[in-house]
Amino acid sequence: MPSTSSPYRIIAVCTGNICRSPMAELMLAEAFAAAGLADAAVVDSAGTTAYEAGRPIDPRAARKLRAHNLISDRHIAREWRPEWYTERDLILALDVDHYGWLRASAPDRETGEKIRMLRSFDPALESKDPLDQGIEDPWYGDHSDFESVWDQVQAAVPGIVQFVRAAIAEEQALLEVQNSQQVRSIS
């Protein structure tokens, strides 16, 4: 969990980090900024493979983001690194294969509990099995597939913002209690 000096860290994970996860990253970053949490929550993304490492975002994903005034010019695809299990507070899998891979690779049970399907935050899907919460890879499709990714991520964004806001508030309350106890023990 973050302290008052470190933000709550979220990472979105897909296969190559050129379509779904960078779209989720930028959509969430904007949502946190709009919610007044830009300094309190940081979002990044990665792929489970190195297939696309070093490449820019897919042009179709960039076009969809640009249509909503989200600029992706700086995105460079990268592969997941094991240390991110401990460095991130919330790990969002975009599809069930990413979810399974992340859970199987998690170093311990506590870390595994940080891993959630992104669409588990969509109220219409929150009670569904992870197998029913995936976002299919649009890379093989056309522009309509990127529209679908946008819509599916967007449906989950408010739930993620609410979840992170609550986690930050809980951590701040815990820190206040700890500080209060320290002051009492000193006096």
JOFEN-V307600 format. One record per residue. SS is DSSP state (~ for helix, > for strand, _ for the rest). PHI is phi in whole degrees, 0 to 359 (999 if undefined). Layout:
ss phi
SS PHI
SS PHI
//
This chain:
ss phi
_ 999
_ 284
_ 261
_ 296
_ 264
_ 238
_ 284
> 286
> 250
> 238
> 229
> 259
> 230
> 230
_ 280
_ 253
_ 67
_ 236
_ 234
~ 294
~ 293
~ 291
~ 298
~ 299
~ 304
~ 289
~ 294
~ 291
~ 302
~ 294
~ 296
~ 294
~ 297
~ 296
_ 272
_ 77
_ 246
_ 302
_ 274
_ 267
> 225
> 238
> 238
> 220
> 208
> 200
> 245
_ 284
_ 234
_ 262
_ 311
_ 250
_ 309
_ 90
_ 265
_ 282
_ 298
_ 302
~ 302
~ 289
~ 293
~ 299
~ 297
~ 295
~ 295
~ 300
_ 297
_ 247
_ 61
_ 252
_ 262
_ 245
_ 304
_ 273
_ 292
_ 232
_ 298
_ 214
> 268
_ 305
_ 242
_ 305
_ 294
~ 291
~ 302
~ 269
~ 275
_ 249
_ 268
> 218
> 244
> 255
> 274
_ 272
_ 216
~ 295
~ 292
~ 292
~ 301
~ 297
~ 297
~ 296
~ 295
~ 293
~ 270
_ 300
_ 289
_ 200
~ 296
~ 301
~ 295
~ 301
_ 287
_ 284
> 274
> 224
> 288
~ 305
~ 283
~ 291
~ 268
_ 278
_ 306
_ 286
_ 236
_ 301
_ 266
_ 278
_ 292
~ 308
~ 300
~ 260
_ 248
_ 282
_ 243
_ 295
_ 291
~ 280
~ 306
~ 277
_ 256
_ 236
~ 300
~ 296
~ 291
~ 287
~ 298
~ 297
~ 300
~ 305
~ 297
~ 291
~ 294
~ 302
~ 295
~ 268
~ 305
~ 301
~ 294
~ 292
~ 300
~ 297
~ 300
~ 292
~ 302
~ 295
~ 295
~ 295
~ 298
~ 297
~ 295
~ 295
~ 295
~ 298
~ 297
~ 297
~ 295
~ 298
~ 296
~ 297
~ 293
~ 293
~ 298
~ 296
~ 288
~ 283
_ 285
//
